[in-house]
Amino acid sequence: MAFFYTHLDVKKRKKDKGRFYLVHRADRLAQIIAALQNSPLTLREATLVFDRRTRQATAVIAELRKGKLGPVRFREPLWRPEPDQE
């Protein structure tokens, strides 16, 4: 996950209390949270995106904030629509 923080160079580009949105695979959520331990960003809100067929989370939409601590809120999950059956 070093690529996540180093590549984006968020430290220089975001103001204090600035928002940064990240869309990533849901199975990487633990690694994202671990990478944030050593960065000025904190996880503020997360939304899981589920696949209707498998009923598994496939993506996470995370709102990160710079320089602002507080509780993490999990929003209501989103469901990807089923493809049209012909």
C-alpha positions in Angstrom: 0.0 0.0 0.0 3.0 2.3 -0.1 2.0 3.1 -3.6 -1.3 4.4 -2.5 0.1 7.2 -0.4 3.3 7.9 -2.2 1.9 8.0 -5.7 -1.0 10.3 -5.0 1.2 12.7 -2.9 -1.9 13.8 -1.0 0.2 15.4 1.8 1.3 18.2 -0.4 -1.9 18.7 -2.4 -4.6 18.7 0.1 -5.4 21.5 2.6 -6.2 20.7 6.2 -9.7 19.3 6.5 -9.7 18.7 2.7 -11.6 15.7 1.4 -10.2 12.9 -0.7 -12.4 10.1 -2.2 -11.1 6.7 -2.9 -12.9 3.9 -4.8 -11.2 0.5 -4.3 -11.8 -3.2 -4.1 -13.6 -4.1 -0.9 -11.2 -6.9 -0.1 -8.5 -4.3 0.3 -10.3 -2.3 3.0 -8.1 -3.6 5.8 -4.9 -2.7 3.9 -6.2 0.8 3.2 -7.0 1.4 6.9 -3.5 0.1 7.8 -1.8 2.4 5.3 -3.7 5.3 6.8 -2.1 4.8 10.2 1.1 6.4 9.0 -0.5 9.2 6.9 -2.2 12.5 7.7 -5.4 11.2 6.3 -8.2 9.6 8.3 -11.1 7.5 7.2 -14.4 9.5 7.8 -17.1 7.6 5.8 -17.3 4.3 3.9 -19.9 2.9 1.6 -19.8 -0.8 0.5 -21.0 -1.7 -3.0 -22.5 -5.1 -3.3 -23.0 -7.4 -6.2 -26.6 -8.7 -6.4 -25.7 -12.1 -7.9 -23.0 -13.0 -5.4 -24.3 -10.9 -2.5 -20.6 -10.0 -1.8 -19.1 -6.6 -1.4 -17.1 -5.8 -4.5 -16.0 -2.2 -3.9 -15.7 0.4 -1.2 -16.1 4.1 -1.6 -14.1 5.9 1.1 -14.1 9.5 2.1 -10.7 10.5 3.6 -10.0 13.7 5.4 -6.7 15.4 6.1 -6.1 16.7 9.6 -9.5 15.8 11.1 -10.1 13.0 13.5 -13.5 11.6 14.4 -15.7 8.5 14.2 -16.0 6.5 11.1 -19.5 6.3 9.6 -20.6 3.5 7.4 -23.3 4.6 5.0 -26.2 2.5 3.7 -24.8 -0.1 1.2 -25.2 0.3 -2.5 -26.3 -2.6 -4.8 -25.0 -2.9 -8.3 -27.9 -3.5 -10.7 -28.3 -6.9 -12.3 -27.6 -7.0 -16.0 -30.6 -7.2 -18.2 -31.7 -10.7 -18.9 -32.7 -11.3 -22.5 
